[in-house]
Amino acid sequence: MALLAVGLSACRPGPLWGIVPSRTPLRELTQLKAVVVCVSCSLEQARAAYPTMDNLYELRGVQGQLVLRVDWVNDTERWRQVAFGRRLSVRADARVFQQLTAEEHRLQEILICGLLSPERTLDIASATVLD
């Protein structure tokens, strides 16, 4: 799905919103623009393959793992506080995770919307390829 204008309206609730544990302290919606660098790889492997790339983050979940190059976050200070180790747990609906890991979306800019908990878990509600 292509998107012409990026804004809060681009981040719409997905199926995951209803299953986030109620005791999880959450802040506002987290939006980030990122590029999937590699799938089924570690942060170390991505750094070795792309030594000049900055802002790499590893996301791991039950569906697999991937490394993102994060180019923009709507709350940079909070992102730095929570994602300081550059490794996050991730939860996402199977369809959303497939969008992130699809070969045709590799190295394309993606708008990711979700909830970031202080426990370093990113619950992704949507992932939209940007044109």
Long-range contacts (C-beta under 8 A, 24 or more apart in sequence): 1-128, 1-129, 2-129, 2-130, 2-131, 3-111, 3-128, 3-129, 3-130, 3-131, 4-131, 6-33, 6-111, 6-130, 10-111, 10-113, 10-126, 10-128, 11-111, 11-113, 11-125, 11-126, 12-113, 12-125, 12-126, 13-125, 14-93, 14-96, 14-124, 14-125, 14-126, 15-93, 15-125, 16-91, 16-92, 16-93, 16-96, 16-114, 16-123, 16-124, 16-125, 17-115, 17-123, 17-125, 20-115, 20-123, 24-115, 24-117, 24-119, 24-121, 25-117, 25-118, 26-115, 26-116, 26-117, 27-75, 27-78, 27-115, 27-116, 28-75, 29-74, 29-113, 29-114, 29-115, 30-73, 30-74, 30-75, 30-78, 30-79, 30-113, 30-114, 30-115, 30-116, 30-122, 31-73, 31-74, 31-111, 31-112, 31-113, 32-70, 32-71, 32-72, 32-73, 32-74, 32-79, 32-111, 32-112, 33-70, 33-71, 33-72, 33-109, 33-110, 33-111, 33-112, 33-130, 34-68, 34-69, 34-70, 34-71, 34-109, 34-110, 34-112, 35-68, 35-69, 35-71, 35-107, 35-108, 35-109, 35-110, 36-66, 36-67, 36-68, 36-100, 36-101, 36-105, 36-106, 36-107, 36-108, 36-110, 37-66, 37-67, 37-68, 37-69, 37-106, 37-107, 38-66, 38-67, 38-106, 39-64, 39-65, 39-66, 39-101, 39-106, 40-64, 40-65, 40-66, 41-65, 41-66, 41-67, 42-67, 43-67, 43-86, 43-87, 56-86, 57-83, 57-86, 57-87, 57-88, 58-86, 58-87, 58-88, 59-88, 59-89, 59-90, 59-122, 60-87, 60-88, 60-89, 60-90, 61-89, 61-90, 61-91, 61-92, 61-97, 62-91, 63-92, 63-94, 63-97, 64-97, 64-101, 66-100, 66-101, 68-112, 71-109, 78-116, 79-116, 82-116, 82-117, 82-118, 82-120, 83-116, 83-120, 85-120, 87-120, 88-120, 88-121, 88-122, 89-119, 89-120, 89-121, 89-122, 90-121, 90-122, 90-123, 90-124, 91-121, 91-122, 91-123, 91-124, 92-123, 92-124, 92-125, 92-127, 93-124, 96-124, 96-125, 96-126, 96-127, 97-124, 99-127, 99-129, 100-124, 100-127, 105-129
